[in-house]
Amino acid sequence: MAACFAARGLRVHAVDLDPEKVSAINRKLPPVHEPGLAELLQESNGQLSASQDTEAAVLASDATFIVVATPSEPDGGFSLRYAIACCESIGRALRSKSGYHLVVMTSTVMPGSTGSELQSALERSSGKIAGEDFGLCYSPEFIALGSVIRDFYHPDFLLIGESDPRAGDVLSEIYRHTCKNSPAIARMNFINAEITKLAVNTYITTKITYANMLARLCEKLPGADVNVVTDALGLDTRIGAKYLKGAVSYGGPCFPRDNRAFAALAARSGARSDLAEATDTFNRAQISAIADVVRGRRRGDDRVGILGLTYKPNTDVVEESFGLLLAKELDTAGIPVVVFDPSANLTRAFTLHPNIQVAASAEDCIAQSAVVVLATPWQEFRDLPVEAWLQPGFAAPSFKSRARVVIDCWRSLGHLADMQGLQYLRLGFGEPAERPVATATSSR
Ligand SMILES: NC(=O)c1ccc[n+]([C@@H]2O[C@H](COP(=O)([O-])OP(=O)(O)OC[C@H]3O[C@@H](n4cnc5c(N)ncnc54)[C@H](O)[C@@H]3O)[C@@H](O)[C@H]2O)c1
C-alpha cells in the first residue's frame, strides 16, 4: 500500500516495528515477495520513507492506514492485540495534533471491532472523539497476493465503513487519486462494512468448494469431466466463471481464516452458519481425499513427489497450502515424501516433519518419485520438458519396472496424457477404464 500510494505521488511515511522491513524500504528493496514491488519502490521518487516511529509519522501526515496482523484466535475470531497497541500509539500522537486526521483500519477485523475496541483505544489515548475531532474508517483491501499492485490500482469496488460523512469523503478522495479505474464506492457504517468484508471471502470460498465438490463427484463417474461442467455452469451470468475451477483445497492467509471467522461470528451472535461450516469441513477433507488417491496409486516403498508448496503460483506463501498439508499428511502416515517449490521458503515449514525431503529442482523431485502430485500449477512445471517426467531416476526398488504416476490436480499437464512410460491421472475426470501402460524406463 505504501509503495502504491507513493508511486501515485502521495508522500508516505511507512511504519513497522520490524527494523528489517524498515531498513529494506529505505533501501528501496521489497520487504516481502510480490511481483512488481521492486520496480514500484524504485518509482517512488523519494515520496516513501520508513521508520519505527508511529507518533512522528502521524504528526507528519493527514491520514493513517493500519495494516497490522489480526491473528486468528482458537474459536476462529480475530485478535485485536496488535491493532489496539497501534491505535494507542496513533491516539498519543493525535492528542497533540491540531489539524484534522483520518484513521483507516485496513486489517480484517471481527464485525463490531472498529466501533468498539478500536474507537475506544483511539479516543482514550487521544482524549478526542471519533467523528468529531478525527475521522475513523474501516476499509479493507480486496487484494490477492501475487497481484496486489494490480488489484490495488484496479479494485472492483471500494468498501468504506465510516464514523461520519467527512471521514468517508476524505478516504474516497484518497482512493480516487490512487485508483487507475473508477470503481463503485460502497459507503456505510462500520458493522455493515465489517460484515461485507467477511461475506465477500466467505462467498468465494463457498464457490471454490462447490467446484471442488463437483470435481470429486466427476472422478466417480466414468466419462465425467469437471472442466466441461464448470465451463458450462460459468456461462450462466447468475453464477459466473470466476473461482469455479474444481481442483484442491483453498489456502493462504485470508480465505480459510475469514471463513472460520464468519462461523465464529455467527456462533458468538447466536445465528447459524451451516454454509460456512460445511465449506470449511469440505475444504479440510480435500487433503485426505487426494491423499487417498495417492495411496491408491502407490506400491511398496514408492516415494511420493509433491510439486508446489505455495497456496497458489507467483507467491512464496505456504500458509494452509494444499501441497504443504498433503506432504504432512502423507509423512504422518509413514509415506516417504519429497517436495519442490520454485519460491517457497521451506526452512520452517516442516519443523515437525524432518523426514520430508526438499528436492533441489522440479526435475530432481520427479526423479526421486514413483508418484508425482502437481499440487500448485506453477507455469514452470507446465514448461518442463517431457524428458523430465520420463527420467528413470533413483526411486525405490518397487518402482524400477513400472510407469511413473503423475497426479495432476489442476488438469494443466494435458501434454502428458498419452505419453508412453507415464500413468497420467487428471483429477476431476472420471477415467473410463485403466489403460495399460509401458514401463518407466522407456524413452521417446
Ligand atoms: N496478506 C494478504 O493477502 C491480505 C489480504 C487482505 C487482507 N489482509 C489483512 O491484512 C492484515 C495484515 O496482514 P499481513 O498479511 O500483511 O500481516 P503481516 O503479519 O505480514 O504484517 C503485519 C505487519 O505489521 C507490523 N506491526 C505489528 N504491530 C505493529 C505496530 N503496532 N506498529 C507498526 N507495525 C506493526 C508487523 O511487524 C508486520 O510487519 C490482516 O488483518 C489480514 O487479514 C491480508
The ligand as an ORCA input file, in Angstrom:
! r2SCAN-3c Opt
* xyz 0 1
  N      -1.874    -10.893      3.179
  C      -2.985    -10.756      2.451
  O      -3.128    -11.247      1.345
  C      -4.146     -9.971      2.992
  C      -5.219     -9.662      2.126
  C      -6.295     -8.949      2.620
  C      -6.296     -8.598      3.947
  N      -5.263     -8.910      4.768
  C      -5.321     -8.486      6.154
  O      -4.329     -7.504      6.361
  C      -3.850     -7.596      7.701
  C      -2.348     -7.692      7.716
  O      -1.977     -8.894      7.059
  P      -0.490     -9.175      6.583
  O      -0.541    -10.474      5.894
  O       0.089     -8.005      5.900
  O       0.228     -9.329      8.041
  P       1.795     -9.408      8.372
  O       1.879    -10.077      9.705
  O       2.546     -9.945      7.221
  O       2.233     -7.891      8.522
  C       1.832     -7.093      9.590
  C       2.976     -6.128      9.919
  O       2.542     -5.289     10.965
  C       3.675     -4.974     11.781
  N       3.198     -4.456     13.065
  C       2.599     -5.109     14.069
  N       2.265     -4.255     15.058
  C       2.640     -3.013     14.639
  C       2.549     -1.716     15.222
  N       1.988     -1.506     16.414
  N       3.036     -0.685     14.520
  C       3.601     -0.877     13.318
  N       3.710     -2.081     12.722
  C       3.239     -3.132     13.382
  C       4.420     -6.281     11.854
  O       5.764     -6.094     12.209
  C       4.258     -6.797     10.402
  O       5.339     -6.378      9.603
  C      -4.564     -8.793      8.337
  O      -5.684     -8.349      9.048
  C      -5.016     -9.591      7.142
  O      -6.149    -10.355      7.418
  C      -4.166     -9.575      4.301
*
